[in-house]
Amino acid sequence: MDMEAILTYVSPARLECTLHSPRHRCLLRLRSRRRAVESDGAAAAASASTSASSRGGGADGKKSAASALAAPDLSTLCAVPIGGAGDGRDESRENGIWLMPKLFRAAHPTNNGIGDDEGDATSSLPKDHPVHELVKITSDMEGQLRERLGDASDGAMRDDNHNDVDPSTWFGAQEAFLRRSEAILQELLSAVGQQLRRGEANRSGQNRKRKAAERGASGSALAPPPLTYYSALVHQLQSIQSLPNVTDISLSKDTAAADTSDQNEPADLTRVSVTCLDEKKRSHTWHAELYPDIIMTVDLPSEFVLDDKIRLERWWEDGGDSNQAATLPRIHAQFEEALAKYQPIFDELDDLDAHLWILEPSLPARRDSVERRIALWEGGASMAIVLDPENARGVPVMVRFLGVTMATMTAAANATKDVGGEVVDWRKSFATFVSEEDEGKPDAKSSKGVPANEQSNQNRWSEDRSVRENLELWFGAPLPSPLSESTEKSDFLVECGICYMHRLPTEEESEEGPLPEAKCGNPSCNRAYHETCLFEWLHSLPTARVSFDRIFGSCPYCCEAVSVKIMNAGS
């Protein structure tokens, strides 16, 4: 991303980091714990003692305080809107809008010196200010965000030489805080962007449910379609059937209406499904409720919006019932245009599915799914990526490493020692691989006859390569593949060490249960667990302790310390 975080407040008592988000017209801010460094006296001694004990002791008060100062406090994550009711920035919102209100209230029950104007911060903003959607999304997915932002923070604690940043000094603490804060804020924007795209994709389905609910709440009997409806339907479907790429057309009864009484039940032939082939002979289907209005359902990676000129209400009266200008043929033509637009993303996903071990989703996947969990190493180490439907070969809009521990990265390094392998932090190296910081520098040197700009592209993510080629270039070796006779998918699907299952069962047969994502950090153990199973295990231990949104206890196998986020009743 082009945006960079900067330190906007530095003092012995607190650090503050700020990142500008043009998309949401706000400044994102994150602070260290205010109590991390105190003045001389008993308060300083208590703070130093607490920090030293958390590190195992042996550091003096100043070093311990500096180390604690390097840790961002997620409860202080806030957004400061830019451009409120008037022009420019509203300086009255110094503390902004708290993006994790539950965590903030739990961590600051008395507001200890931190302003809490979240109730008034949005009231004076225009209703169309984009910060509203940011606040709503972060509040709705607060529990999920805590874990993702924590993972991003943990993965940012190494410098450019892959050495751990020493936060025990004053300047080291500032560097560590800035690195971790920037990783947190960038991950936050990535998660929000992903949620926005999912919301757009689900909007058509929500509109369908809303119209069905309004129809049921009206209480009035739904009259059967007129004869002109059936006449127009037959002629328009015949026109679609004559197209060379259409392979199937099926008609059925409205399934939602089938559960109603006979009085409100519409006649047959109120739902249609049309299946066609794209230019690569891939099969795609669009569905539509036809009566009383047309409501579309499509399996595409982004929202499908019909042309405003296409008539959806009483469409059989549009006057065209036997040519391509009629309603249903025009809908099909627009669907084919969308298929042509998304050929690049289909190509990239098919390439990943054919050449790499995909742990989630189960294959063949729905065409609206642009997320893939890719196996990296034996024992459950994987990475989840979300591709951009509008830029298929661009940098993934979301990347998350799952089941990756130091033991995993060490094993991978040992396996590649013959080619100069060394232990590399995968999170850090991938962030460097997709960054653009070194491109275009005038002092770049060429090597072995390769121009400087081309040499830079060889070590960076490039849209001239496929997504799979970029991933394997970053990894430094071919990724596990189903085309290889030496590997099986079971090598990368680990069992939960508590329930001994790959996936947890779900109430809905059509839904897939989660794979184990939590792991013991002990290299000699390295056991994987479902988060739900591990939470239930730790919750049963009398020695377990709770801190904020996580529960801490001992591994069921090696008794080393493990933790997992707290599950609510819904989970």
C-alpha positions in Angstrom: 0.0 0.0 0.0 1.1 3.6 -0.6 0.1 4.7 2.9 2.7 4.7 5.7 2.2 5.0 9.4 4.0 7.7 11.4 4.6 8.4 15.0 2.5 11.4 16.0 3.1 11.5 19.7 6.3 10.5 21.6 6.7 10.7 25.4 8.1 8.6 28.2 4.5 7.9 29.2 2.9 7.0 25.8 3.5 6.5 22.1 1.0 7.2 19.3 0.9 6.0 15.7 -1.3 7.5 12.9 -2.2 6.2 9.5 -4.2 8.1 6.8 -7.1 6.2 5.2 -8.3 8.1 2.1 -11.0 5.5 1.5 -12.7 6.2 4.8 -11.6 9.9 5.0 -10.1 9.5 8.4 -7.0 9.1 10.4 -6.5 5.8 12.2 -4.7 6.1 15.5 -3.2 3.6 17.9 -1.5 4.2 21.2 0.7 2.3 23.6 -0.4 1.5 27.1 -0.5 4.7 29.0 0.5 3.0 32.2 3.6 1.5 30.6 6.0 4.2 31.8 5.4 6.2 35.0 7.3 8.9 36.9 9.8 7.9 39.6 8.4 6.4 42.7 6.2 3.5 43.7 4.2 3.6 40.5 7.4 3.2 38.4 8.6 0.4 40.6 5.2 -1.4 40.2 5.2 -0.9 36.5 8.8 -2.1 36.1 8.1 -5.1 38.3 5.1 -6.1 36.2 7.0 -5.7 32.9 10.0 -7.6 34.2 8.0 -10.5 35.4 6.3 -10.8 32.1 9.8 -11.1 30.5 11.0 -13.6 33.0 12.9 -11.0 35.2 16.5 -9.8 35.0 15.9 -6.4 33.4 16.0 -3.1 35.2 13.0 -0.8 35.6 13.8 1.5 32.6 14.4 -1.4 30.2 11.2 -3.2 31.3 9.2 0.0 31.0 10.6 0.6 27.5 9.7 -3.0 26.5 6.2 -2.5 27.7 5.9 0.8 25.8 6.6 -1.0 22.5 3.3 -3.0 22.7 0.3 -1.3 21.0 -2.9 -1.2 23.0 -5.7 -2.5 20.7 -8.3 -0.9 23.0 -7.1 2.6 21.9 -7.6 1.9 18.2 -9.7 4.8 16.9 -10.7 6.7 13.8 -10.5 10.5 13.6 -12.9 11.7 10.8 -11.6 14.2 8.3 -14.1 16.8 7.0 -17.1 16.8 9.2 -20.0 19.2 8.9 -17.8 21.9 7.6 -14.6 22.0 5.6 -11.4 20.5 6.7 -10.7 18.4 9.8 -12.8 18.7 12.9 -10.2 19.3 15.6 -12.8 18.7 18.3 -12.6 15.0 17.8 -9.1 14.7 19.2 -9.7 11.1 20.5 -11.8 10.0 17.6 -14.3 7.1 17.5 -13.3 4.0 19.3 -13.2 1.1 16.8 -13.3 -1.6 19.4 -15.7 -0.2 22.0 -16.1 -3.5 24.0 -12.4 -3.9 24.4 -12.0 -0.2 25.3 -14.7 -0.3 28.0 -13.2 -3.5 29.5 -9.6 -2.0 29.5 -10.6 1.5 30.6 -13.6 1.2 32.9 -13.0 4.6 34.4 -11.7 6.3 31.2 -8.4 6.8 33.0 -7.3 10.0 31.2 -8.5 8.9 27.8 -11.5 10.8 26.3 -14.6 8.9 25.4 -16.5 10.9 22.9 -17.5 8.1 20.6 -21.2 8.8 21.2 -20.9 12.4 19.9 -18.2 11.8 17.3 -20.5 10.4 14.6 -23.6 12.4 15.4 -22.3 15.6 13.8 -20.9 13.9 10.7 -22.9 13.7 7.4 -24.8 10.5 7.0 -22.8 9.7 3.9 -19.4 10.1 5.5 -17.4 6.9 4.7 -16.2 6.6 8.3 -19.6 5.3 9.3 -19.1 2.0 7.4 -15.7 1.6 9.0 -17.1 2.0 12.5 -20.0 -0.4 11.8 -17.8 -3.1 10.3 -15.1 -3.0 13.1 -17.8 -3.0 15.8 -19.6 -6.0 14.2 -16.5 -8.1 13.8 -14.6 -6.9 16.8 -13.9 -10.4 18.2 -12.5 -11.7 14.9 -10.4 -8.6 14.4 -8.7 -8.9 17.7 -7.1 -12.2 16.7 -6.2 -11.0 13.2 -4.6 -7.8 14.4 -2.8 -9.6 17.1 -1.3 -12.0 14.5 -0.3 -9.0 12.4 1.4 -7.4 15.4 3.4 -10.5 16.3 4.6 -10.9 12.7 6.1 -7.4 12.6 8.7 -7.8 15.4 11.7 -8.4 13.1 13.9 -5.9 11.2 14.9 -6.0 7.6 17.7 -8.5 8.4 15.1 -10.8 10.0 16.5 -10.2 13.5 14.2 -9.6 16.4 13.8 -5.9 17.2 15.2 -5.1 20.7 12.5 -3.1 22.5 14.4 -2.8 25.7 16.0 0.6 24.6 14.1 3.8 24.1 14.7 3.9 20.4 14.2 0.2 20.0 10.8 0.6 21.7 9.8 3.3 19.3 10.8 1.2 16.3 9.0 -1.9 17.6 5.9 0.1 18.4 5.8 1.7 14.9 6.4 -1.6 13.1 3.7 -3.4 15.1 1.2 -0.5 14.9 1.6 -0.1 11.1 1.1 -3.9 10.7 -2.1 -3.7 12.8 -3.5 -0.7 10.9 -2.8 -2.2 7.5 -4.4 -5.5 8.5 -7.4 -3.6 9.8 -7.9 -1.8 6.4 -7.4 -5.2 4.6 -10.1 -6.8 6.8 -12.6 -4.0 6.4 -12.0 -4.0 2.6 -12.7 -7.7 2.4 -15.9 -7.3 4.5 -17.1 -4.6 2.2 -16.6 -6.8 -0.9 -18.5 -9.6 0.8 -21.3 -7.3 1.7 -21.7 -6.2 -1.9 -21.7 -9.8 -3.1 -24.5 -10.6 -0.6 -26.6 -7.6 -1.3 -28.6 -9.4 -4.1 -29.4 -12.2 -1.7 -30.5 -9.8 1.0 -32.8 -8.0 -1.4 -34.3 -11.3 -2.4 -35.1 -12.2 1.3 -36.5 -8.7 1.9 -38.9 -8.9 -1.0 -40.0 -12.4 0.1 -40.6 -11.2 3.6 -42.6 -8.2 2.4 -44.6 -10.5 0.2 -45.4 -12.8 3.1 -46.1 -9.9 5.5 -48.6 -8.4 3.2 -51.1 -11.1 4.0 -52.8 -10.7 0.6 -53.2 -13.6 -1.8 -50.7 -13.7 -4.6 -52.7 -14.0 -7.8 -51.5 -16.6 -10.4 -49.5 -15.2 -13.3 -51.6 -14.1 -16.3 -51.6 -16.0 -19.5 -49.4 -13.4 -21.1 -46.7 -14.3 -18.5 -46.5 -17.8 -19.8 -46.5 -16.8 -23.4 -43.7 -14.3 -22.9 -41.8 -16.9 -20.8 -41.9 -19.6 -23.4 -40.9 -17.3 -26.3 -38.0 -15.7 -24.4 -36.6 -18.9 -23.1 -36.7 -20.3 -26.6 -34.7 -17.3 -27.7 -32.1 -18.1 -25.0 -32.0 -21.8 -25.8 -31.1 -21.0 -29.4 -27.7 -19.5 -28.2 -24.7 -21.8 -28.9 -23.2 -21.6 -25.4 -26.4 -22.4 -23.5 -26.4 -26.0 -22.2 -29.4 -26.2 -20.0 -32.6 -24.4 -19.0 -34.8 -25.6 -16.1 -38.0 -24.3 -14.7 -39.3 -24.9 -11.2 -41.8 -23.7 -8.6 -40.9 -20.9 -6.2 -39.5 -22.9 -3.2 -40.3 -20.2 -0.7 -43.9 -20.2 -1.7 -44.2 -24.0 -1.6 -44.2 -23.7 2.2 -47.2 -21.3 2.3 -50.8 -22.1 2.2 -52.6 -23.2 -1.0 -54.3 -19.8 -1.1 -51.0 -17.8 -1.5 -49.1 -20.4 -3.5 -48.2 -19.2 -7.0 -48.5 -21.4 -10.0 -45.6 -23.4 -11.4 -42.8 -22.0 -13.7 -41.9 -19.1 -11.4 -38.2 -19.9 -11.1 -35.7 -20.4 -14.0 -32.1 -21.6 -14.0 -29.9 -21.0 -17.1 -26.6 -22.8 -17.5 -24.0 -21.7 -20.1 -20.3 -22.1 -20.9 -17.7 -19.4 -21.0 -14.9 -19.1 -23.4 -12.8 -21.7 -21.5 -15.7 -24.1 -21.4 -16.4 -23.6 -17.7 -20.0 -24.0 -16.6 -21.9 -21.1 -15.0 -25.5 -20.8 -13.9 -27.8 -17.9 -13.2 -31.1 -18.2 -11.3 -34.1 -15.9 -11.2 -37.4 -15.7 -9.5 -39.7 -14.5 -12.2 -43.0 -13.7 -10.5 -44.2 -11.2 -9.5 -40.9 -9.4 -10.0 -37.5 -10.7 -11.2 -34.9 -11.3 -8.4 -31.5 -12.5 -9.6 -29.1 -15.0 -7.9 -25.7 -15.5 -9.6 -22.5 -17.3 -8.8 -20.0 -14.6 -9.5 -17.0 -13.2 -7.5 -18.6 -9.7 -7.2 -22.0 -8.1 -7.2 -24.1 -8.5 -10.4 -26.1 -5.3 -11.1 -28.6 -5.4 -13.9 -28.9 -2.5 -16.3 -31.4 0.1 -15.1 -33.1 -0.1 -18.5 -34.0 -3.8 -18.0 -37.6 -4.0 -16.7 -38.0 -6.3 -13.7 -41.6 -5.5 -12.6 -44.3 -7.1 -14.9 -41.5 -7.9 -17.3 -43.8 -9.9 -19.6 -45.4 -6.7 -20.7 -42.2 -5.2 -22.2 -43.4 -5.9 -25.7 -40.5 -8.1 -26.8 -41.2 -11.8 -26.5 -39.4 -13.4 -29.3 -36.0 -11.6 -29.9 -32.9 -10.7 -28.0 -34.4 -7.3 -27.0 -36.7 -9.0 -24.5 -36.1 -9.0 -20.8 -34.7 -12.5 -20.2 -32.4 -12.6 -23.2 -31.0 -9.2 -22.2 -30.4 -10.5 -18.7 -28.5 -13.5 -20.1 -26.5 -11.2 -22.4 -25.4 -9.1 -19.4 -24.5 -12.3 -17.5 -22.2 -13.3 -20.4 -20.6 -9.9 -20.3 -19.9 -10.4 -16.6 -18.4 -13.8 -17.3 -16.1 -12.3 -19.9 -15.0 -9.7 -17.4 -14.1 -12.2 -14.7 -12.2 -14.6 -17.0 -8.8 -13.6 -15.5 -9.9 -14.3 -11.9 -11.4 -17.7 -13.0 -8.1 -18.5 -14.7 -6.0 -17.7 -11.6 -8.3 -19.7 -9.3 -8.4 -22.7 -11.6 -4.6 -22.6 -11.8 -4.3 -22.6 -8.0 -6.8 -25.4 -7.7 -5.1 -27.6 -10.3 -1.5 -27.1 -9.1 -1.6 -26.6 -5.3 -3.1 -28.4 -2.4 -6.1 -26.3 -1.5 -7.3 -26.9 2.1 -10.3 -24.6 2.0 -12.8 -24.4 0.4 -13.5 -28.0 -0.7 -13.1 -28.4 -4.4 -14.8 -27.8 -6.8 -15.4 -24.4 -5.1 -18.2 -22.0 -5.9 -17.4 -19.3 -8.5 -18.1 -16.5 -6.0 -15.3 -17.7 -3.7 -12.1 -15.8 -4.3 -10.4 -17.1 -1.1 -8.1 -20.0 -1.0 -6.2 -21.7 1.9 -3.0 -23.1 0.4 -0.8 -25.7 2.1 2.7 -24.5 2.7 4.4 -27.3 4.7 3.6 -30.6 6.4 1.8 -30.4 9.7 -0.9 -27.9 8.8 1.1 -24.8 8.0 -0.9 -22.8 5.4 -1.7 -19.4 4.1 -5.1 -18.0 3.3 -5.3 -15.4 0.5 -8.2 -13.4 -1.0 -7.8 -12.3 -4.6 -9.2 -9.1 -6.1 -11.8 -9.9 -8.8 -11.0 -6.6 -10.5 -7.3 -7.3 -10.6 -6.7 -11.0 -10.6 -2.9 -10.9 -10.7 -2.5 -8.1 -8.3 -1.3 -8.5 -4.7 -4.0 -10.4 -2.7 -6.2 -8.1 -0.7 -5.9 -10.3 2.3 -3.2 -12.7 3.4 -3.1 -14.7 6.7 -0.7 -17.4 7.8 -2.2 -20.3 9.8 -0.4 -22.9 11.8 2.9 -21.3 11.0 5.4 -21.6 14.0 9.1 -21.2 14.3 9.4 -25.0 14.2 7.7 -24.9 10.8 10.0 -22.2 9.4 13.1 -23.9 10.8 12.1 -27.2 9.2 11.5 -25.5 5.9 14.9 -23.8 6.1 16.7 -27.1 7.0 15.1 -28.7 3.9 16.5 -26.1 1.6 20.1 -25.8 3.1 21.5 -27.2 -0.2 20.4 -24.0 -1.9 21.5 -21.7 0.9 18.4 -22.0 3.0 18.1 -20.0 6.2 15.4 -19.4 8.8 13.1 -16.8 7.4 10.1 -15.2 9.0 7.4 -16.0 6.4 5.1 -13.1 7.4 7.9 -10.6 7.2 9.4 -11.9 4.0 6.0 -11.9 2.3 5.3 -8.3 3.4 8.7 -7.3 1.8 7.9 -9.4 -1.3 4.7 -7.5 -2.0 6.0 -4.0 -1.1 7.0 -1.5 -3.7 9.5 0.5 -1.6 12.6 -0.3 -3.7 11.1 0.1 -7.1 12.3 3.0 -9.2 15.3 3.9 -6.9 18.1 5.6 -9.0 20.9 3.8 -7.2 19.6 0.3 -8.0 22.4 -1.9 -9.4 22.2 -4.4 -12.2 23.4 -8.0 -11.7 24.6 -10.6 -14.2 23.5 -8.4 -17.1 19.9 -8.0 -15.8 18.7 -4.4 -15.9 18.0 -2.9 -12.4 14.3 -2.5 -12.9 13.9 -6.1 -14.2 16.1 -7.4 -11.3 13.8 -5.6 -8.8 10.8 -7.2 -10.4 12.4 -10.6 -10.1 12.3 -10.2 -6.3 8.9 -8.5 -6.1 5.3 -9.4 -6.8 4.7 -8.9 -10.5 1.4 -8.9 -12.4 3.4 -10.3 -15.4 3.4 -13.6 -13.5 0.5 -15.7 -12.3 -0.5 -15.7 -8.7 0.9 -19.2 -8.3 4.2 -18.2 -9.9 4.5 -15.2 -7.5 3.8 -17.4 -4.5 6.4 -20.0 -5.5 8.9 -17.2 -6.2 8.4 -15.8 -2.8 8.5 -19.3 -1.1 11.8 -20.1 -2.9 10.6 -23.5 -4.0 7.6 -25.2 -5.6 4.6 -25.3 -3.3 3.1 -28.7 -2.3 1.1 -29.9 -5.3 -1.4 -32.7 -6.1 0.6 -33.3 -9.3 3.4 -34.6 -7.2 3.4 -38.4 -6.4 5.3 -37.8 -3.2 2.6 -35.8 -1.4 -1.0 -36.4 -0.3 -3.5 -33.9 0.9 -3.6 -35.8 4.2 0.0 -34.7 4.8 -1.2 -31.1 5.2 -4.6 -31.8 6.9 -3.7 -32.2 10.6 -6.0 -33.7 13.2 -7.1 -31.7 16.2 -5.2 -33.0 19.3 -8.3 -33.0 21.4 -11.2 -34.3 19.2 -9.0 -36.1 16.6 -11.0 -34.7 13.7 -9.9 -32.7 10.7 -13.1 -30.6 10.6 -15.6 -29.9 13.3 -19.1 -31.0 12.3 -21.7 -28.3 11.7 -25.5 -28.1 12.0 -25.9 -27.3 8.3 -24.8 -30.1 6.1 -24.0 -27.7 3.3 -21.5 -25.8 5.5 -17.9 -26.9 6.1 -16.6 -27.0 9.6 -13.3 -25.3 10.5 -9.9 -26.9 10.3 -7.5 -26.7 13.3 -6.0 -23.2 13.4 -4.4 -23.0 16.9 -1.0 -24.5 17.5 1.3 -25.2 20.4 4.4 -23.1 20.1 6.7 -25.7 21.6 8.8 -27.1 18.7 8.9 -30.5 20.3 5.1 -30.7 20.5 3.7 -28.5 17.7 0.2 -30.0 18.2 -2.8 -28.4 16.3 -6.2 -27.8 17.8 -9.6 -26.4 16.8 -10.0 -23.1 18.5 -13.3 -24.3 20.0 -11.8 -27.5 21.3 -8.8 -25.7 22.9 -11.0 -23.1 24.5 -13.2 -25.9 26.1 -10.1 -27.6 27.3 -8.5 -24.5 28.9 -11.9 -23.4 30.3 -12.0 -26.7 32.3 -8.6 -26.1 33.9 -8.7 -24.6 37.4 -5.3 -23.0 36.7 -6.4 -21.2 33.5 -6.4 -17.4 33.5 -8.2 -14.8 31.4 -6.7 -11.6 30.0 -8.9 -9.4 27.9 -10.3 -11.6 25.1 -7.9 -14.6 25.5 -7.7 -17.5 27.9 -4.3 -18.9 28.9 -3.4 -22.4 30.2 -1.2 -25.4 29.5 -1.1 -27.6 26.3 -2.8 -30.9 26.8 0.3 -32.8 25.6 3.4 -30.9 26.7 2.0 -28.6 29.4 3.7 -25.6 27.7 1.7 -22.3 27.8 -1.0 -21.9 25.1 -3.8 -19.5 24.6 -6.8 -19.0 22.5 -9.5 -16.3 22.0 -12.5 -16.6 24.3 -15.5 -18.1 22.5 -19.0 -16.7 23.1 -22.2 -18.7 23.4 -22.8 -18.4 19.7 -19.5 -19.8 18.8 
